Amino acid sequence: VRVDSLIKFFKSNMANDNWRMLGSFKSSPLTIMLFQKESRWCMINIVEKDFKTHVEVWVAPTLNEAEAWLFK
């Protein structure tokens, strides 16, 4: 799978699911895309290798102020 087609796929389908794209970073062979939705974050890592493309999708809840103090 080509990286450009994956980027287009995620931009389109994440928007269809009400995810808002916050930014992206592309430096061959790595592409990182960051999205936000309500109380969640999503980070998509795309790594292009010689004969394959590796994709990781990470989703994490955002912390509200009451929970944030636990991590200080």
TALIN-V55258 format. One record per residue. RES is the residue in three letters. SS is DSSP state (H for helix, E for strand, - for the rest). PSI is psi in radians with two decimals (* if undefined). NEAR is the number of other C-alpha atoms within 10 Angstrom. Layout:
res=RES ss=SS psi=PSI near=NEAR
res=RES ss=SS psi=PSI near=NEAR
This chain:
res=VAL ss=- psi=2.38 near=10
res=ARG ss=- psi=2.50 near=9
res=VAL ss=H psi=-0.74 near=18
res=ASP ss=H psi=-0.67 near=9
res=SER ss=H psi=-0.60 near=10
res=LEU ss=H psi=-0.74 near=14
res=ILE ss=H psi=-0.82 near=16
res=LYS ss=H psi=-0.74 near=11
res=PHE ss=H psi=-0.89 near=12
res=PHE ss=H psi=-0.71 near=14
res=LYS ss=H psi=-0.81 near=16
res=SER ss=H psi=-0.88 near=12
res=ASN ss=H psi=-0.57 near=11
res=MET ss=H psi=-0.71 near=17
res=ALA ss=H psi=-0.68 near=14
res=ASN ss=H psi=-0.47 near=10
res=ASP ss=- psi=0.36 near=9
res=ASN ss=- psi=0.45 near=12
res=TRP ss=- psi=2.44 near=19
res=ARG ss=E psi=2.20 near=17
res=MET ss=E psi=2.19 near=18
res=LEU ss=E psi=-0.48 near=11
res=GLY ss=E psi=3.04 near=11
res=SER ss=E psi=2.83 near=14
res=PHE ss=E psi=2.28 near=11
res=LYS ss=E psi=2.07 near=12
res=SER ss=E psi=1.84 near=8
res=SER ss=- psi=2.24 near=11
res=PRO ss=- psi=0.25 near=12
res=LEU ss=E psi=2.38 near=14
res=THR ss=E psi=2.29 near=18
res=ILE ss=E psi=2.30 near=18
res=MET ss=E psi=2.36 near=19
res=LEU ss=E psi=2.24 near=18
res=PHE ss=E psi=2.74 near=20
res=GLN ss=E psi=2.51 near=20
res=LYS ss=E psi=2.15 near=16
res=GLU ss=- psi=-1.81 near=10
res=SER ss=- psi=0.57 near=10
res=ARG ss=E psi=2.67 near=13
res=TRP ss=E psi=2.61 near=18
res=CYS ss=E psi=2.26 near=20
res=MET ss=E psi=2.24 near=18
res=ILE ss=E psi=2.13 near=18
res=ASN ss=E psi=2.24 near=19
res=ILE ss=E psi=2.14 near=21
res=VAL ss=E psi=2.10 near=18
res=GLU ss=E psi=2.19 near=17
res=LYS ss=- psi=3.13 near=11
res=ASP ss=- psi=-0.90 near=6
res=PHE ss=- psi=0.26 near=6
res=LYS ss=- psi=2.91 near=10
res=THR ss=E psi=2.23 near=14
res=HIS ss=E psi=2.28 near=12
res=VAL ss=E psi=2.30 near=14
res=GLU ss=E psi=2.37 near=10
res=VAL ss=E psi=2.07 near=11
res=TRP ss=E psi=2.26 near=10
res=VAL ss=E psi=2.32 near=13
res=ALA ss=E psi=2.56 near=11
res=PRO ss=E psi=2.60 near=12
res=THR ss=- psi=2.72 near=14
res=LEU ss=- psi=2.35 near=13
res=ASN ss=- psi=3.00 near=9
res=GLU ss=H psi=-0.60 near=8
res=ALA ss=H psi=-0.60 near=7
res=GLU ss=H psi=-0.49 near=9
res=ALA ss=H psi=-0.56 near=10
res=TRP ss=H psi=-0.41 near=9
res=LEU ss=H psi=-0.43 near=8
res=PHE ss=H psi=0.12 near=6
res=LYS ss=- psi=* near=4
